C-alpha cells in the first residue's frame, strides 16, 4: 500500500525503464522513510533544505523538479549530441529521485521545527544517501550521482549523468536562496 502511494506521489518512478532499477529505487525510498521515521504526508511538509529560512519548497516538490529537469536535459543532450556520450536516462532519473534521499536521515523534527538529526550532524546527505543506495544494491553509477551531486563532488570526477543531476539540483536551489 505504501509503495503504491509513494509511486503516485512520484510518477517519475515510472520513467525508469529497467524494472529492477525501478524497484531498487522505490525500496531505497521506503527504507529511508522508515529509518528516518517519516510518513508520506511529511514529504510535503519537510523543507528541501535547512539553509533557506522558512523554505517555501517541500522536499517532494524539490525532488520531483530536479528529476524532471535532469531527465529533460538528458533527453535534449542525447538528441542534440548523437556522437557525444549517450546519457543513461534510467540512471539520471534514479539519481534524480535519490539525490537527496539522505536528507530523510539528516533531518528530524524537534519542538515542531525541522533540524539536523544526530546522523545529519555526522554525515551530510550525499554520504548517507550513497550508503543507503549501495545497501539496496543500486548500480555504482547511481550511487555516484548521489555522492557527487552536492559540494562534496566539486573536487573530484563526475560522470556525465552526475553533472546533469548536479546542475539540475543547483538550478532548483540557487534561485531560491
Backbone bond lengths (Angstrom), bond angles and torsions (degrees), N, CA, C in turn:
res aa  C-N    CA-C-N  psi(-1)  N-CA   C-N-CA  omega(-1)  CA-C   N-CA-C  phi
1 X - - - 1.460 - - 1.526 110.85 -
2 X 1.348 116.64 -47.97 1.458 119.88 -178.82 1.534 110.65 -64.12
3 X 1.337 116.76 -37.89 1.464 119.84 178.50 1.523 110.96 -62.16
4 X 1.318 116.36 -43.26 1.467 120.54 -179.69 1.530 110.55 -62.20
5 X 1.316 117.08 -43.35 1.466 121.63 179.39 1.532 110.50 -66.07
6 X 1.343 116.83 -43.01 1.467 120.12 178.12 1.522 110.25 -58.93
7 X 1.311 116.46 -44.38 1.460 120.29 -179.34 1.523 111.55 -66.98
8 X 1.328 117.65 -28.86 1.468 118.83 176.08 1.531 110.89 -74.09
9 X 1.326 117.05 -31.34 1.466 120.85 177.10 1.527 112.32 -73.59
10 X 1.330 115.84 -25.26 1.464 122.57 -179.62 1.533 108.93 -128.92
11 X 1.338 117.93 79.14 1.463 119.81 179.67 1.529 112.60 -60.44
12 X 1.324 117.04 -15.94 1.464 121.56 179.91 1.530 112.44 -62.94
13 X 1.337 117.78 -21.59 1.468 119.08 175.51 1.530 110.09 -55.29
14 X 1.323 116.07 -36.88 1.464 120.37 -177.38 1.523 112.93 -73.29
15 X 1.313 117.62 -8.42 1.459 120.68 175.20 1.526 111.64 -75.77
16 X 1.333 117.02 -18.39 1.467 120.78 179.14 1.520 107.42 -77.39
17 X 1.317 115.95 114.07 1.463 121.28 -175.40 1.525 112.97 -73.05
18 X 1.332 116.87 -37.97 1.462 120.62 -178.04 1.529 109.39 -76.90
19 X 1.323 116.00 113.17 1.464 121.79 -174.54 1.528 112.55 -55.89
20 X 1.336 117.41 -44.26 1.466 120.47 -179.24 1.517 111.86 -61.26
21 X 1.318 117.09 -42.00 1.462 120.88 178.85 1.526 110.25 -66.81
22 X 1.327 116.75 -40.38 1.471 120.38 178.29 1.523 110.31 -60.20
23 X 1.326 117.10 -46.64 1.462 120.89 -178.58 1.531 111.68 -64.22
24 X 1.318 117.18 -41.44 1.470 120.49 178.44 1.525 110.80 -64.66
25 X 1.319 117.00 -37.87 1.468 121.54 179.07 1.528 109.90 -65.03
26 X 1.328 116.68 -44.57 1.469 121.15 178.23 1.527 110.32 -63.45
27 X 1.329 117.16 -46.18 1.474 120.58 -178.65 1.525 111.59 -62.31
28 X 1.310 116.50 -37.83 1.469 120.48 177.89 1.527 110.05 -62.36
29 X 1.325 116.19 -42.62 1.464 121.14 177.19 1.526 111.36 -60.05
30 X 1.324 116.29 -49.14 1.467 120.59 -177.95 1.533 110.79 -63.00
31 X 1.316 116.96 -39.25 1.464 121.17 178.53 1.532 110.58 -64.58
32 X 1.323 117.26 -45.46 1.467 120.59 179.89 1.524 110.93 -61.64
33 X 1.324 117.07 -41.32 1.465 120.19 178.45 1.522 110.47 -63.57
34 X 1.314 116.20 -43.24 1.466 121.30 179.38 1.529 110.88 -63.29
35 X 1.311 117.06 -48.50 1.467 121.25 -179.09 1.527 111.82 -62.57
36 X 1.325 116.01 -38.08 1.457 120.08 -179.14 1.519 113.58 -83.01
37 X 1.331 117.35 -10.81 1.453 121.14 -179.69 1.520 113.49 76.74
38 X 1.335 117.49 28.29 1.468 121.81 -177.46 1.518 110.57 -98.59
39 X 1.322 115.54 146.83 1.463 121.68 173.02 1.531 108.18 -99.57
40 X 1.314 115.88 167.86 1.461 119.85 176.72 1.527 111.09 -61.18
41 X 1.321 116.34 -36.08 1.465 120.53 179.70 1.531 111.56 -65.88
42 X 1.323 117.06 -30.01 1.462 120.72 179.96 1.523 112.49 -63.95
43 X 1.311 117.86 -25.89 1.461 121.10 -174.82 1.527 112.65 -63.07
44 X 1.333 117.06 -23.73 1.464 120.89 176.97 1.529 112.29 -93.40
45 X 1.331 117.76 -10.00 1.475 122.02 176.29 1.523 111.10 -97.51
46 X 1.314 115.94 -33.26 1.455 122.96 -177.07 1.529 110.11 -66.65
47 X 1.340 118.15 124.65 1.468 118.76 177.12 1.526 109.43 -70.84
48 X 1.320 116.91 150.56 1.461 118.04 -179.36 1.523 111.54 -76.09
49 X 1.322 117.80 -16.52 1.458 121.39 177.74 1.519 109.76 -147.54
50 X 1.318 115.06 149.68 1.467 120.84 172.65 1.523 110.48 -96.09
51 X 1.327 117.17 -1.61 1.462 121.96 -177.61 1.525 113.02 -82.69
52 X 1.328 117.39 -11.70 1.461 122.49 177.87 1.524 107.28 -113.22
53 X 1.315 116.52 117.24 1.456 120.89 179.66 1.531 109.68 -61.24
54 X 1.335 116.45 134.12 1.468 121.51 -177.60 1.528 111.38 49.61
55 X 1.308 115.64 49.65 1.473 122.11 -177.64 1.530 110.58 -50.30
56 X 1.337 116.93 123.98 1.462 120.15 -176.52 1.529 114.66 -83.28
57 X 1.324 117.69 -0.95 1.465 121.32 -174.49 1.528 109.65 -118.58
58 X 1.316 115.68 130.43 1.467 120.31 -178.99 1.526 111.13 -78.03
59 X 1.304 113.96 162.19 1.457 121.63 176.74 1.531 110.54 -57.40
60 X 1.325 116.97 -46.79 1.468 120.55 -178.95 1.521 111.46 -61.88
61 X 1.324 117.14 -46.10 1.463 120.59 -179.78 1.521 110.69 -60.56
62 X 1.327 116.67 -43.98 1.461 120.74 -179.53 1.530 110.90 -62.17
63 X 1.318 117.46 -48.91 1.463 120.67 -177.89 1.525 110.14 -61.20
64 X 1.302 117.34 -42.98 1.464 120.94 178.85 1.529 110.89 -63.72
65 X 1.327 117.08 -44.31 1.455 120.27 -178.30 1.528 111.41 -64.99
66 X 1.319 117.00 -44.81 1.473 119.82 178.24 1.528 109.91 -60.29
67 X 1.320 116.97 -45.00 1.463 121.06 -179.14 1.520 110.95 -62.33
68 X 1.329 116.86 -44.83 1.464 120.96 -179.59 1.524 111.49 -64.30
69 X 1.333 116.44 -44.51 1.472 119.63 179.73 1.517 111.71 -65.49
70 X 1.320 116.84 -43.13 1.462 120.74 -179.20 1.527 110.47 -64.37
71 X 1.330 116.93 -43.17 1.469 120.35 179.66 1.530 110.71 -63.84
72 X 1.322 116.68 -43.17 1.468 120.14 179.16 1.527 110.39 -62.72
73 X 1.319 117.00 -44.10 1.462 120.69 179.28 1.528 111.06 -63.05
74 X 1.328 117.36 -41.56 1.466 120.88 179.71 1.529 110.93 -64.55
75 X 1.320 116.59 -40.47 1.474 119.84 178.72 1.532 110.36 -64.13
76 X 1.324 116.60 -44.26 1.468 120.36 179.18 1.523 109.86 -64.24
77 X 1.331 116.88 -44.20 1.464 121.12 178.99 1.528 110.00 -56.89
78 X 1.329 116.73 -50.21 1.471 120.57 -178.88 1.524 111.46 -61.46
79 X 1.329 118.30 -37.88 1.458 121.63 -179.47 1.529 111.95 -71.85
80 X 1.326 116.81 -39.55 1.458 120.45 -175.16 1.528 114.09 -84.60
81 X 1.322 117.08 -23.52 1.461 120.86 -177.00 1.528 110.34 -123.55
82 X 1.319 117.64 66.93 1.465 119.88 -175.93 1.527 113.47 -63.73
83 X 1.329 117.61 -20.80 1.467 119.93 178.33 1.525 111.80 -97.15
84 X 1.328 116.76 -4.63 1.464 120.71 177.10 1.508 109.63 -81.31
85 X 1.300 117.58 -176.12 1.469 117.96 176.05 1.523 109.43 -63.55
86 X 1.309 116.69 137.36 1.462 120.84 177.51 1.526 107.09 -85.15
87 X 1.319 115.86 117.29 1.456 120.68 -179.45 1.527 109.56 -74.92
88 X 1.313 115.81 137.08 1.464 121.44 178.06 1.526 107.86 -82.39
89 X 1.315 116.05 105.65 1.465 121.28 -175.76 1.526 112.10 -63.65
90 X 1.321 118.14 -35.89 1.466 120.15 177.37 1.525 111.23 -61.52
91 X 1.328 117.58 -41.21 1.467 120.62 178.48 1.524 110.39 -66.52
92 X 1.326 116.82 -40.05 1.470 120.74 179.33 1.538 109.94 -62.41
93 X 1.323 117.22 -45.73 1.468 120.41 -178.36 1.528 110.54 -67.94
94 X 1.318 117.56 -47.07 1.470 120.05 177.98 1.532 109.77 -60.85
95 X 1.317 117.13 -45.32 1.467 120.96 178.85 1.517 112.10 -63.08
96 X 1.326 117.38 -38.08 1.464 120.56 176.52 1.518 111.55 -64.63
97 X 1.317 116.14 -44.88 1.466 120.04 179.39 1.529 112.14 -65.18
98 X 1.322 116.70 -29.44 1.466 120.76 -175.00 1.528 114.09 -105.72
99 X 1.318 118.72 -2.39 1.470 118.69 -171.81 1.522 112.64 -56.12
100 X 1.315 118.76 -36.89 1.470 122.19 -178.94 1.526 113.26 -107.95
101 X 1.319 118.20 16.96 1.468 121.15 -175.66 1.524 111.68 -58.41
102 X 1.315 117.63 -29.79 1.458 121.46 178.07 1.521 113.17 -64.45
103 X 1.327 117.81 -19.69 1.467 119.93 178.15 1.527 111.26 -65.82
104 X 1.328 116.99 -22.59 1.462 119.18 176.85 1.533 111.06 -70.15
105 X 1.313 116.89 -14.29 1.465 122.36 172.41 1.526 110.74 -102.85
106 X 1.313 116.53 -27.67 1.469 122.57 -175.66 1.528 112.56 -75.79
107 X 1.315 117.40 -25.98 1.461 122.02 -176.14 1.526 111.24 -109.05
108 X 1.327 114.88 158.60 1.458 122.34 172.02 1.528 107.51 -152.83
109 X 1.319 115.26 168.87 1.460 120.54 175.14 1.522 107.32 -103.92
110 X 1.331 115.09 129.88 1.466 121.12 178.35 1.523 107.64 -138.50
111 X 1.316 115.78 123.00 1.474 120.84 -177.92 1.527 111.71 53.19
112 X 1.336 115.33 39.35 1.460 120.15 177.51 1.520 115.00 77.18
113 X 1.330 117.37 4.70 1.476 121.61 -179.00 1.525 109.82 -117.28
114 X 1.324 115.92 149.16 1.452 121.31 174.70 1.523 108.07 -84.77
115 X 1.323 116.00 125.52 1.458 122.37 -177.67 1.528 108.98 -140.05
116 X 1.333 115.62 172.89 1.464 120.72 175.59 1.521 109.51 -71.16
117 X 1.302 115.39 138.41 1.465 121.57 174.01 1.527 108.53 -84.69
118 X 1.307 116.69 175.19 1.466 120.10 174.59 1.525 109.61 -61.50
119 X 1.329 116.98 -41.44 1.461 120.62 176.62 1.525 110.02 -58.53
120 X 1.323 116.15 -43.98 1.459 121.08 -179.32 1.510 113.41 -67.05
121 X 1.325 116.62 -30.54 1.460 119.86 176.63 1.530 110.56 -67.07
122 X 1.329 115.78 -33.11 1.463 120.81 -177.03 1.528 113.62 -92.35
123 X 1.329 116.32 -33.36 1.466 120.88 -175.01 1.520 109.92 -134.66
124 X 1.335 117.15 120.37 1.455 118.47 172.90 1.527 109.27 -70.04
125 X 1.314 114.99 159.42 1.463 120.67 -172.51 1.537 116.16 -58.25
126 X 1.333 121.19 -29.38 1.467 117.03 175.82 1.534 112.82 -62.42
127 X 1.337 116.45 -33.39 1.467 119.98 179.46 1.525 111.26 -74.33
128 X 1.333 116.50 -50.96 1.468 119.11 -178.76 1.525 110.79 -66.82
129 X 1.323 117.29 -35.63 1.460 120.54 178.01 1.517 112.50 -66.53
130 X 1.329 116.80 -42.15 1.466 120.47 177.87 1.529 110.23 -63.83
131 X 1.335 116.55 -40.55 1.471 120.01 178.51 1.530 110.78 -63.76
132 X 1.326 117.15 -43.22 1.472 120.74 177.32 1.528 110.56 -59.07
133 X 1.319 116.24 -48.47 1.466 120.77 -177.84 1.527 111.32 -63.11
134 X 1.317 116.49 -43.21 1.465 119.80 178.05 1.528 110.30 -62.28
135 X 1.313 116.59 -37.76 1.457 121.37 178.49 1.518 113.21 -65.56
136 X 1.318 116.48 -20.07 1.466 121.09 177.06 1.521 111.55 -101.77
137 X 1.323 115.00 14.68 1.464 122.22 174.75 1.522 112.88 59.91
138 X 1.335 115.42 33.61 1.461 118.24 173.57 1.527 108.22 -71.72
139 X 1.325 117.88 154.04 1.470 120.13 -178.99 1.530 111.78 -59.26
140 X 1.321 115.36 147.29 1.465 120.27 178.22 1.525 111.39 -53.40
141 X 1.332 117.40 -33.77 1.468 120.60 -179.92 1.523 111.46 -62.35
142 X 1.325 117.95 -36.41 1.471 121.87 178.20 1.527 109.74 -75.87
143 X 1.318 117.23 -42.29 1.476 120.77 176.43 1.524 109.12 -57.98
144 X 1.326 116.95 -40.97 1.468 122.22 178.43 1.535 111.09 -60.70
145 X 1.319 117.64 -43.10 1.477 120.95 178.93 1.522 109.73 -58.33
146 X 1.321 116.63 -46.76 1.466 121.43 -179.70 1.524 110.31 -62.00
147 X 1.327 115.93 -47.01 1.467 121.14 -175.71 1.520 113.14 -66.72
148 X 1.340 117.59 -30.14 1.468 120.15 -172.86 1.518 114.60 -110.02
149 X 1.344 118.07 5.51 1.472 119.14 -174.18 1.523 113.07 -71.32
150 X 1.316 118.81 -22.60 1.465 122.80 -176.81 1.536 109.93 -108.92
151 X 1.306 116.04 -166.33 1.466 120.77 -175.39 1.522 113.05 -58.35
152 X 1.332 117.46 -24.28 1.461 120.57 178.89 1.526 112.07 -60.45
153 X 1.317 117.32 -23.05 1.460 120.88 179.99 1.511 114.65 -93.17
154 X 1.334 117.44 -1.35 1.461 120.42 -173.48 1.528 114.76 -64.05
155 X 1.303 118.29 -31.08 1.467 118.73 -174.86 1.524 112.86 -100.19
156 X 1.322 117.59 6.27 1.458 119.93 -178.51 1.515 112.23 -124.62
157 X 1.303 114.35 -168.63 1.460 122.07 179.77 1.525 110.38 -78.86
158 X 1.316 115.72 138.02 1.469 122.91 170.74 1.523 108.02 -123.32
159 X 1.330 115.42 133.51 1.466 119.37 174.00 1.533 108.45 -67.08
160 X 1.331 117.59 163.20 1.468 118.63 175.49 1.536 112.43 -55.94
161 X 1.330 117.92 -38.89 1.463 120.78 178.82 1.525 110.80 -65.06
162 X 1.322 117.20 -38.73 1.459 121.18 178.52 1.529 111.16 -66.78
163 X 1.314 116.69 -38.13 1.475 120.61 177.56 1.527 109.63 -59.25
164 X 1.322 116.67 -44.23 1.467 121.07 -179.16 1.529 110.89 -62.32
165 X 1.344 118.06 -47.98 1.467 120.91 -179.32 1.530 110.11 -66.58
166 X 1.318 117.50 -41.05 1.472 121.54 178.26 1.530 110.53 -56.31
167 X 1.315 116.67 -49.29 1.468 118.93 -178.23 1.530 112.00 -69.83
168 X 1.320 117.76 -36.74 1.467 119.62 175.94 1.529 110.22 -61.70
169 X 1.329 116.83 -40.03 1.468 120.91 178.69 1.525 110.45 -62.12
170 X 1.315 117.11 -47.25 1.464 119.06 -177.98 1.522 112.39 -73.19
171 X 1.325 118.28 -24.81 1.457 120.61 172.49 1.516 111.02 -66.98
172 X 1.321 116.65 -23.33 1.455 122.02 178.57 1.523 113.29 -95.87
173 X 1.308 117.11 -5.80 1.466 121.57 -179.20 1.530 111.42 -109.18
174 X 1.306 116.88 -53.42 1.466 122.38 -173.34 1.540 113.76 -53.74
175 X 1.329 120.12 -47.18 1.466 119.25 -178.60 1.531 114.33 -64.17
176 X 1.343 116.60 -20.08 1.463 120.22 -176.37 1.516 114.40 -90.52
177 X 1.335 117.40 -18.57 1.467 117.93 -173.52 1.501 114.36 -84.69
